[in-house]
Amino acid sequence: MLRTWSGRTLVGSDPLPSAIVALTVVGGMVDAISFLGLGKVFIGMMTGNVIVLGFAFGGVPGFSEPGPLVAIVGFVAGILLAGCGERLTSRRGRRHWFRHALVVEVAFLVATTALAWIAPDTSPLARDTITALLATAMGVRCATIRGLAVPDLVVTFGLTGALIGLVQDSGTAAGRQSARRLGVVLALGLGAAFGALLMEHVGLRWSLLSATAMVGTIAVAVRGSELP
């Protein structure tokens, strides 16, 4: 059971927050893998892609526009896909859709990993296709989690605001609650460090396989748990 620095339970008896924190770690991994292995592109942080596009349009060497644009389009497609899934399962509630969303994400990750293993490392088309598939998977995940609106864990999509709130609310009741938010920020950083380590030692293919296996494990755990 995860705990905050204040000793209070971070996730309590509800398994959903635990799953979100674990997915945040994988999200950091995937962003590190994509930035280091797919040509300076982010999969989960669309703000980063806008900045990279700005560098590319400004003529900075080493930055090109196709990858970030592909990621943004794929991410939007994932959001639309998540919206369709939520509507189809609306009678069962958003938490029921969360289980299905994880299966959809795993399917995209499996396809991405398979493509990485069979395609040439230097193929621009393969790289952009991998980027699109990964971004679509992340779009499904992020839209789904945002819809769930788990208290103190929506920070996954607003790290800057979380850091501002953490400092401004320090020493207050709100500051103590921010320990959850800080935990998610740290989870993202930990995932990025792990993803960078994998890229350094085993390369893109094995790194993607590791991320796929982790999300698959989380999906199995969630399907076997009781979501209130």
N, C-alpha and C positions, 0 to 999 in steps of 0.2 A: 504494500500500500504506500502510495506516494504521500509525502508530507511537505507542508510549507516550512519556512524557517521558523515561524512562530510556534511550530509543533502541532498546528491544526491539520486535519486531514485535507489534502489537496483535492481528492476526488470523491471521498466518502464512499457510500455503498453503491453509487451509480457508476456503472462501468463506462458510460459514454465519455466523461472527461478524461479518463485514462486513455481511451482510444484516441481522442483528439490530441493529447500530448504526444503519444507515440507516433501519430501521423505527422505531427509537427517536426519531430526528429527526422522522419523520412523526407519531409518537404525540404528541410535544410540540406539533406544529402543530395536530393535530386537537383536543387538549384546549383550546388557546387559541381556536381557531375556535368550539368549542362553548360555552365559557364566555362569550365576547364576543358570539356571534351567536345562541345558542339559549336564553338566559335563565339564566346562572349555573349551568351544569351541566357536569360532567366526563364524558368518554367513556372514558378509560382509568384514571383514578385514582378507584376506588370509595371510598376513604377520604375524598376530598374531597367526594363526594356525601353521605356520611353526615354530614359537618360542615355542609354546606349544608342538609340536612334538619333538623338541629338548629337552625340559624338560623331556618328557616321555622316550625318548631313553637314556637320561642321568640318568634315574632311580630316578627322583625326586618324592617323595610320593605325591599321589593325582592327578597325571597327567597320562593319558593313551592315547594310540595312535588311537584307532578306531574313536572317535568323530571327531578330526581334519581332519583325512584322508577322512572320509565320507563327511565332509563339502567341502573339496577341490574338490573331485570328483563331488559332486552335483553342485558346483559353475561352474566348467568347462562345465557340461551338460547344465547349464543355458546359458552360453555364446554361445554354439553351437546352442541351441534353438533360441536364439535371432538372430544369423546369418541367420538361415533358415527363420525366420519371416521377416527380413529385405529384403532378396532376393525375397520373395513372394510378398512383397508390394513395391518393388523398384520403380515402376512407379509412385507411389503416394508420395514418399519421406520418409526420415527417421522420420520426425515429425508425419507423418500419422502412421507409425509403432509404435511410442511412445504410442499412444492411445491403440493400441492392446496389446502392451507389458504390460501395466498396468492391462489390463483385465486378461492376462496370470498370472501375479503376484498375483492378487486377487484370481484366481482359485487355485493356489498352497497354498496360505495362508488359504483359506477356508478348503482345504483338511487337511492341517496341524492342524488347530484348531479343526476340527472334530475328528481327530485321537487322539489329546491330551485329548479330553473329554471322549472318549470311551475306551482308552487303560489304563492299569494299570500304575500308576506313576513310579513304580520301574522296568518296563520292559525295558531291554537294547535294544531289537529289536525295540520297539516303539520309544524310545529316538533317536536311530540312524536314523530311518525312518523320524521322525520329523526334525532332523538335515538335512537330505538329501533334503527333500522338501523345507525347508526354504532356504537352500543354492542355490538350483536351481532357486527359485524365485528371490533371490538376484543377481544371475549370469545374469539372463535375464535383470533385471533392470540396473545393472552396465554397461553391454555391450551396452545396448541401449543408456544410457546417455553419455557414452564415445563417441559413434558414433555421437551424436548430437553436441558435442564439443561446448557447450555454453560458451562464453568468461567468464573467471574468476570463473567458477563453476566446471571445471574439477578437482578442488582441492579435491572434494569428494573422489578421488582415490589417492591422494598424499598429505596427511596432513603434513608430515615431510617437503617436499619441499615447501609447502605453508608457513610454519612457518619460514623457512630460508629466503624465498623471502620477507616475511613481514618485518623482521628485517633489512635485507640488503637494502631494497628499501625505508625504512622509510624516510619521508621528501621529497620524490621525487614524480613526477606524478605517477610513477608505484606504489609507496607506497599508494597513495590515492586510486588507483584502487584495491589495496589489501584488502581494507575494505570489498569488496564482499567475498573474500576468507576467511577472518576472520569470517565473518557472517556464512559461511558454517561450519567452524570449531566449532563455538559456537553452531550452530544448532545440530551438531553431539553430542556434550557434553551434551546439554540440553536433547536430546532424550535419551541418556544413563542414565542420572539422573532420568528421568521419568520412564524408563524401570525398573531401580533398585527399585524405589519406588513402582511400581506395584508388582514386584516380592516379595518384603518384606511384602506387605499388602494383596494381593489377590492371589498370586501364579501363576504358569505357565499357567493354562488354561485361566483364565480371562485376563492375560497379552497378550497372543496370540490373544485372541478375540479382545482386544482393538487395537492392531496393525493392525489386519485384517480390522476392521471397519475404521480405519484412512486411510489406503491405498484405501479402497473402496470409501470413500468420495472423496479422491483426484482424483481417476479414473473418478468418475461421474462429478466432476468439470471440469476436462480436456476435457472430451467428449462433454461437453456443451459449451466449449469456442472455440474461433477462434485462431488456431495456425498459425502464418504467415509463 
